Amino acid sequence: MRRTLYDKLWDSHVVRAGEGGEDLLYIDRQLVHEVSSPQAFRALADTGRDLRRPATHLAVADHAVPTRMRDRPAADPVAAAQIAELEGNARDFGVRYHPLSGAGHGIVHVIGPEQGFTLPGITLVCGDSHTTTHGAFGALAFGIGATECGTVMATQCLVQKRTATMRVDLQGQLPVWASAKDIALALIARIGAQGARGFAVEYAGPVVAALDMAGRMTLCNMTIEAGSRVGLIGPDETTFTYLEGRAGAPKGADWDRAVGYWRSLCSDAGATFDRVVTFDVSAIEPHVTWGTSPDQGVPVSGHVPDPDRAAPEAQAQIKRALDYMGLAPGMALADIPIDRVFIGSCTNSRIEDLRIAAGIVEGRKVAGGVRAMVVPGSAATGMQAEAEGLANIFRAAGFEWRDAGCSMCVAMNDDRLAPGERCASTSNRNFEGRQGQGGRTHLMSPASAAAAAITGRIADVRTLMAGTD
């Protein structure tokens, strides 16, 4: 029987088959952070249970942590309490923990791959919806709730329902200054914010094969914004090159055996998918969102939609989004001024993202009245950026250079928008209040965010770099 990659990963982890497609799955690894884990650890303590396999868990505080003045306690008492509780739980239950001051600290979805904790063929969970990121390595990775986090801690298993499968076939050649983030935003605009709901999505085709691991992680990270809990890319030489030598990766003969198995983690020729979407990216432009859902996006050369020209069922939603965003129908995106720029988040905070953005701002200055910040996804990324001179490029241009953390992506810390502020952001969600109550978020790539910082408005990085903006 010809099987998809999803089927292979699922079948290899079934402990007991259930009725109606619900199976008991073995969970290989879990990433733990300060927001989703307290309830899970308390449940273990209240019932007198131990962690079944402590070595399969990795803990780090990332959502609520401050990204400046790390030498001082968190000013927010709630954040301080969450961080302290995670530290205590990790110590009491024997979980490996990366402190804020350590070289291993960072966002869970950045440090997992960096440290080789994320590997092909495993099941990996975390109390965060963007766990889809790790599917870029050919891992069956998905977000879970706090109660499920506790179940994994106690039993190393979860009951899950097998889903349908979708193949997204990316054809053509990605144009200059277009990126994986632009592919994701364009795809979500095309199929809708619920277009992949109920499907496990596998990305394939020559465009995917040409992406580096940072681009693949961005693509899988954004899969949840199309409604799917699972994004997958089959591992290949690019994957193996990225992983080889990382702390958690197999070594010596074990590495050779692992790669031999990992090569089998691909969809069989002729495997049947429940849905296939073919997308030619050859003419794709940098994309930017105008509204309050990731599917409300258009090419940067485009215009804000007019609700009166939309389908009747969409008119109210478009009008509400425009009212919240303070935009008029028909406005050119290039005419929209911005107040803030945020380059960071688990979507676009890796060294590759920072290199691209630094290459655009080098020798330029942040526009007057704009406050711009760069938040690397991990301490290791930050140190590498310092060593390569990228941090100094950002500082010289007028960016704030911060310590690692989720930062303004989620506004559960002291990095947030004021009401009415408009932000060019490399994060993954533009919901109402996502970056701060009343804040207005435009999602885009690191290249587009850098161009916005320099021009003071939403800008086409292609014309900026050609000298015609």
C-alpha positions in Angstrom: 0.0 0.0 0.0 1.4 3.4 -1.0 1.4 5.7 2.0 1.9 9.4 2.6 4.5 10.7 4.9 1.8 11.5 7.5 0.6 7.9 7.3 4.1 6.6 7.9 4.7 8.8 10.9 1.3 8.1 12.4 1.5 4.3 11.8 4.9 4.0 13.4 3.6 5.6 16.6 0.3 3.8 17.2 0.4 2.1 20.6 -3.2 0.9 20.3 -5.6 1.4 17.5 -9.0 2.8 18.5 -12.4 3.1 17.0 -13.4 5.9 14.6 -9.8 6.8 13.7 -8.8 7.7 17.3 -5.6 6.0 18.2 -3.3 6.0 21.2 -0.1 7.5 20.0 3.4 7.3 21.6 4.8 10.8 22.0 8.6 10.9 21.7 9.3 14.5 22.9 7.7 17.5 24.4 8.7 21.1 24.5 7.6 22.9 27.7 7.2 26.6 28.4 6.0 28.8 31.2 2.5 29.5 30.1 1.1 26.1 29.2 2.9 23.9 31.7 1.9 25.0 35.3 -1.4 23.2 35.2 0.3 20.1 33.9 3.0 20.0 36.6 0.4 20.7 39.3 -1.7 17.8 38.1 1.3 15.5 38.5 2.1 16.8 41.9 -1.5 16.6 43.1 -1.8 13.0 42.0 1.6 12.0 43.3 2.8 11.0 39.8 6.4 11.3 38.5 7.3 12.4 35.0 7.4 9.1 33.0 10.5 10.0 30.9 12.1 13.3 32.0 14.8 13.1 29.3 12.2 13.5 26.6 11.2 17.0 27.8 12.9 20.3 27.3 11.8 23.4 29.2 12.4 27.1 28.5 10.5 30.3 29.4 9.8 32.3 26.3 6.3 33.8 26.1 6.3 36.2 29.0 10.0 36.9 29.4 11.4 40.5 29.1 13.8 41.0 26.1 15.8 43.8 27.8 17.4 44.3 31.2 17.9 40.5 31.6 20.1 41.2 34.6 17.1 42.2 36.6 14.0 40.3 37.6 11.0 40.6 35.3 9.1 43.8 36.1 5.7 42.1 35.5 4.8 40.1 38.7 2.8 37.6 36.7 5.7 37.0 34.3 8.1 36.7 37.2 5.9 34.1 38.9 5.5 32.1 35.7 9.2 32.0 35.1 9.9 31.1 38.7 7.3 28.3 38.7 8.8 26.8 35.5 12.2 26.8 37.0 11.0 25.1 40.2 9.0 22.5 38.3 11.9 21.7 36.0 14.1 21.2 39.1 11.6 19.2 41.0 10.7 16.9 38.1 14.2 16.5 36.6 13.5 18.3 33.3 16.3 19.9 31.4 15.8 23.7 31.6 17.5 26.6 29.8 17.6 29.6 32.1 17.1 33.1 30.7 20.8 33.9 31.2 22.0 30.7 29.5 23.4 30.2 26.0 20.6 27.7 25.3 17.8 30.1 26.0 15.3 31.1 23.3 11.8 30.5 21.8 10.8 26.8 22.0 10.3 26.5 18.3 13.7 28.0 17.6 15.9 26.2 20.2 14.3 22.7 19.5 15.8 22.5 16.0 18.9 24.4 16.9 19.8 21.9 19.6 18.9 18.8 17.6 16.0 18.1 20.0 13.8 18.1 16.9 14.6 15.2 14.6 12.9 13.5 11.6 10.5 10.6 12.3 9.6 11.6 15.9 6.3 12.8 17.4 6.8 16.1 19.1 4.2 18.2 21.0 4.1 21.5 22.9 1.4 23.6 24.5 1.6 26.1 21.6 -0.2 26.0 18.3 2.9 26.9 16.3 4.4 23.5 17.1 3.7 22.9 13.4 7.1 24.5 12.8 8.9 21.2 13.6 7.2 19.4 10.8 9.8 21.0 8.5 12.1 18.2 9.7 9.7 15.4 8.8 8.4 15.1 12.4 4.8 14.7 13.3 4.5 17.8 15.5 1.4 19.5 16.8 0.2 21.8 19.5 -1.8 20.5 22.5 -3.7 21.9 25.5 -2.5 22.1 29.1 -4.4 19.0 30.1 -2.8 17.0 27.3 0.6 18.3 28.3 0.1 16.7 31.7 -1.1 13.4 30.0 2.1 13.3 28.0 4.2 13.9 31.1 2.5 11.1 33.0 2.1 8.5 30.2 4.1 9.5 27.2 1.0 8.9 25.1 -2.0 10.8 23.7 -5.3 9.7 22.1 -5.5 11.5 18.7 -7.7 11.3 15.7 -6.1 10.7 12.4 -6.9 13.4 9.9 -7.3 13.7 6.1 -4.2 14.6 4.1 -3.4 17.5 1.8 -0.5 18.0 -0.5 0.6 21.5 -1.4 2.7 21.3 -4.5 4.8 24.4 -4.9 5.9 24.8 -8.5 8.1 27.3 -10.4 10.9 29.4 -9.1 10.7 31.9 -6.3 11.4 35.4 -7.5 14.1 37.6 -6.0 12.9 39.3 -2.7 10.1 36.8 -2.4 10.4 34.4 0.5 8.8 31.4 2.3 6.8 34.0 4.4 5.4 35.4 1.2 4.5 31.9 -0.1 2.7 31.3 3.2 0.7 34.5 3.2 -0.2 34.1 -0.5 -1.3 30.5 0.0 -3.4 31.4 3.1 -5.0 34.3 1.2 -5.9 31.8 -1.6 -7.3 28.9 0.5 -8.5 30.8 3.5 -7.8 30.8 7.2 -9.7 27.5 7.5 -8.7 26.1 4.1 -6.6 23.4 5.6 -8.7 22.6 8.6 -9.1 18.9 9.1 -6.0 18.1 7.0 -2.4 17.2 7.7 -0.6 19.4 5.1 2.5 18.1 3.3 4.5 20.7 1.3 6.4 19.3 -1.7 7.7 20.3 -5.2 10.8 22.0 -6.5 10.2 25.2 -4.6 10.2 23.3 -1.3 13.3 21.4 -2.2 15.1 24.7 -2.9 14.2 26.2 0.5 16.7 26.2 3.3 15.6 24.9 6.7 14.7 28.4 8.0 12.4 28.8 5.0 10.9 25.4 5.6 10.3 26.1 9.2 8.6 29.4 8.3 6.3 27.6 5.9 5.3 24.9 8.4 5.0 27.5 11.2 2.3 29.3 9.3 0.3 26.1 8.5 -1.7 26.6 11.6 -2.9 29.9 10.2 -4.6 28.0 7.4 -6.4 25.9 10.0 -4.2 22.8 10.1 -2.4 21.4 13.2 0.2 19.5 11.1 2.6 20.8 8.5 5.1 18.4 7.0 8.1 18.4 4.7 10.0 15.2 3.9 13.6 15.2 5.2 16.4 15.4 2.6 20.0 16.3 2.3 19.2 19.9 3.3 17.7 18.5 6.5 20.6 16.2 7.2 23.2 18.9 6.7 21.4 21.2 9.1 21.2 18.5 11.8 24.6 16.9 11.6 26.8 17.8 14.5 24.0 19.4 16.6 24.0 18.6 20.3 21.0 16.3 20.3 21.6 14.6 16.9 22.9 11.1 16.7 26.6 10.6 16.4 28.9 8.2 14.6 27.4 4.9 13.5 24.1 6.0 15.1 24.0 9.0 12.7 24.5 6.7 9.7 21.7 4.4 10.8 19.4 7.4 11.6 19.9 8.9 8.1 19.3 5.6 6.5 15.9 5.5 8.3 15.2 9.2 7.7 15.5 8.7 3.9 12.4 6.5 4.0 10.4 9.3 5.4 8.7 10.5 2.2 5.4 10.0 0.6 5.4 7.0 -1.7 5.1 7.6 -5.4 1.5 7.4 -6.2 0.3 7.9 -2.6 -3.2 9.3 -2.5 -4.0 12.6 -0.8 -7.5 13.7 0.1 -6.8 17.1 -1.4 -4.1 18.5 -3.7 -3.3 22.2 -4.1 -0.9 23.2 -6.8 0.6 26.7 -6.5 3.0 28.2 -9.0 5.1 30.8 -7.2 7.0 32.1 -10.2 5.1 35.4 -10.2 4.6 35.8 -6.5 5.1 39.3 -5.0 6.0 40.2 -1.5 2.8 39.9 0.5 1.4 42.0 3.3 -1.8 41.6 5.4 -4.2 44.5 5.5 -6.8 43.0 8.0 -7.1 41.1 11.2 -6.8 37.5 9.9 -3.7 36.0 8.2 -5.8 35.3 5.1 -6.5 39.0 4.6 -3.4 39.7 2.6 -2.5 41.0 -0.8 0.6 41.7 -2.9 2.5 44.7 -1.6 1.7 46.5 -4.9 -2.0 46.0 -4.3 -4.8 47.9 -2.6 -7.0 47.5 0.4 -10.3 45.8 -0.7 -13.6 47.6 -0.9 -16.2 45.6 1.1 -19.0 46.8 -1.3 -17.3 44.9 -4.1 -16.9 41.7 -2.1 -19.2 38.7 -1.9 -22.2 39.5 0.4 -21.1 37.0 3.0 -17.7 38.6 3.3 -18.7 42.3 3.4 -19.3 42.6 7.2 -16.0 40.8 8.0 -14.0 43.1 5.7 -15.7 46.2 7.0 -15.0 45.3 10.6 -11.3 44.6 9.8 -11.0 47.9 8.0 -12.6 49.8 10.9 -10.2 48.2 13.4 -7.2 48.7 11.2 -8.1 52.4 10.5 -8.0 51.9 6.7 -10.1 53.1 3.9 -11.3 51.0 1.0 -9.1 51.2 -2.1 -6.0 52.6 -0.3 -2.7 51.5 -1.8 -0.7 49.5 0.7 2.3 51.6 -0.2 0.5 54.7 1.2 0.0 53.2 4.7 2.5 54.7 7.3 3.8 52.6 10.1 4.8 53.4 13.7 6.6 50.3 14.8 8.7 47.5 13.2 9.1 44.1 14.8 11.5 41.6 13.4 11.3 38.4 15.5 8.9 35.6 16.6 9.1 31.8 16.1 8.2 32.5 12.4 11.1 34.8 11.4 13.8 35.3 14.0 16.5 32.9 12.8 20.0 33.9 11.6 18.9 33.6 8.0 16.1 36.0 8.6 18.4 38.5 10.4 20.9 38.3 7.5 18.3 39.2 5.0 17.0 42.2 7.0 20.5 43.4 7.8 21.4 43.4 4.2 18.6 45.8 3.5 19.1 48.2 6.4 22.9 48.4 6.1 24.0 51.9 5.3 20.5 53.2 5.9 18.6 54.7 8.8 15.2 54.0 10.3 12.7 56.6 9.2 12.0 59.4 11.7 9.1 58.6 14.0 9.5 54.9 13.6 10.5 52.6 16.5 12.1 49.4 15.2 13.3 46.4 17.1 15.0 43.1 16.3 14.5 40.2 18.7 16.6 37.1 17.8 14.8 33.8 18.4 17.5 32.4 20.6 20.6 33.4 22.6 22.7 31.3 20.1 21.2 33.2 17.2 21.9 36.5 18.9 25.5 35.6 19.6 26.0 34.5 16.0 24.4 37.8 14.8 26.8 39.7 17.0 29.8 37.7 15.7 28.8 38.3 12.1 28.3 42.1 12.7 24.6 42.0 12.0 23.7 43.4 15.4 25.9 46.4 14.8 24.3 47.0 11.5 20.9 47.1 13.1 22.1 49.3 15.9 23.7 51.7 13.5 20.5 52.0 11.5 18.5 52.9 14.6 17.0 49.5 15.5 16.7 48.3 19.1 18.7 45.1 19.6 17.0 42.8 22.2 17.6 39.5 24.0 15.7 36.4 22.8 12.1 35.8 23.5 8.6 35.7 21.9 8.5 39.5 22.5 5.9 41.5 20.6 4.5 38.5 18.7 2.2 37.7 21.6 2.4 40.8 23.9 2.4 38.7 27.1 5.5 40.7 28.1 6.6 44.3 28.1 7.0 44.5 24.3 3.6 45.6 23.0 1.9 48.1 20.8 0.0 51.1 22.3 -3.6 51.5 21.1 -3.7 52.7 17.5 -0.1 52.0 16.8 0.6 50.3 13.4 3.3 47.7 13.2 5.1 46.0 10.3 5.7 42.6 11.8 7.4 39.4 10.9 5.2 37.4 13.3 2.4 35.0 12.5 -0.9 36.5 13.7 -2.6 39.8 13.1 -5.7 39.3 15.3 -7.3 42.2 17.1 -5.1 43.0 20.1 -2.5 40.3 19.3 0.4 42.7 19.7 -1.2 44.9 22.3 -4.7 46.1 22.9 -5.8 48.3 20.0 -2.6 47.6 18.1 -2.7 47.2 14.4 -0.5 44.5 12.8 0.6 44.0 9.2 2.2 40.6 8.7 5.1 40.5 6.2 8.6 39.0 5.6 11.8 40.2 7.2 12.8 41.9 3.9 9.5 43.8 3.8 9.7 44.7 7.5 13.2 46.1 7.0 12.0 48.1 4.0 9.1 49.5 6.1 11.5 50.5 8.8 13.6 52.5 6.3 10.8 54.2 4.5 8.4 54.7 7.4 5.5 53.0 5.5 4.6 49.7 4.0 7.1 49.4 1.1 8.0 47.2 -1.8 11.5 45.9 -1.0 12.1 45.4 -4.7 11.9 49.1 -5.6 13.8 50.1 -2.4 16.7 47.8 -3.4 16.5 48.9 -7.0 16.9 52.5 -5.9 13.5 53.6 -7.4 11.7 54.0 -4.0 
